């Protein structure tokens, strides 16, 4: 039993079983883990997560036999991990069908509306599995949390947990944090009424709801208003069904500049510096780093670069676009199709412009964190153009590790635009012609302006490191204990 429990679908590490049956572990992917790992490491507390890979399930079963929690070592210290194993069909419906294909698509406006979504009978079955997994998380939090303890529930996978947990344990302080955007009420109401209602009710079981930037918090408040809740827009509160006032707060998240620079100085990244230099061969380097994710807008990014080459013949042979796009959610047909389109688009640009000595686009599809850090450190321009993004930590990692005063091209629909606006070159992510022009502008920025912008970017990116982000939420949650309901 502990004072502090964190619950998220993906855990801080992912285990793999090697050929000899030994377990090895690597860093869990994505922004949520990147934020929470450093925030929690070294603190007394328990992290409850799903066993996702085969290795995770093996690790979880070994723990279950010994009855002990596993302590996993992160760069910043150890965390206790409680891993939950689910029936594969139930988990697949929970994760792929509901969390990823429905709620994630919803909050990023990704539906192909003429065809999807369709809320048929099989959707109802999948929704019951979503409820089942949320129930299991609530039970595990109940198990782990000591009397009067604090539970921090993460993201859209676990939207029902706060209310489920409150019913079991009214003594707990419960917070929920959304690491992604929140859709406006018109789009949100595409969900079947009962499902939309369950999501809002589930989240309002918390004492405090956190969002990355004010836009997403505002959308959530408007969804509550439309659903008939009493909303106080001045005090940022919603009156829950049981008469509690739920705080809806914004907690922007940045990166730990010092820790990142130290990481970038380690031997494995230094070795990658040489690899990146080899790839660039003295040419100007335009970099992007994303998961292969529909919301990241990789296709329009490549298209904009192709247009830039078309319109700027003198740039040909003098620039290289290095796009690092790591595998993500490979079970989803939409992601498989998207990956194929990205490869096709990169190849089309190369076919159109390549010469015997120059490959205009280099597409890297394997996950390689040291390589990504090395690429960002060496980049002249970093392109971050998501259609929508809760924050986008790559936009903050780049300026923090840059050795060349990188110019940042940033989608105004990324939460990060709120913190990096003054230093970045903001773009409309749907306007590929604007992106093409902005690439030209970024490459031509005079050195003093680059330096001025880079300083602003560095300050904006590192202002709110994960530890502070998490501490601010903890302090605010503790204060809710003194606020009469
Ligand atoms: C990114 C998002 C998080 C989300 C995570 C899930 O990090 O910012 O909101 O929780 O992706 O990714 P996964 O790979 O676990 O599906």
Boltz pocket constraint, residues with backbone or C-beta under 6 A from the ligand:
constraints:
  - pocket:
      binder: B
      contacts: [[A, 9], [A, 10], [A, 29], [A, 30], [A, 31], [A, 32], [A, 33], [A, 155], [A, 178], [A, 179], [A, 180], [A, 328], [A, 329], [A, 390]]
      max_distance: 6.0
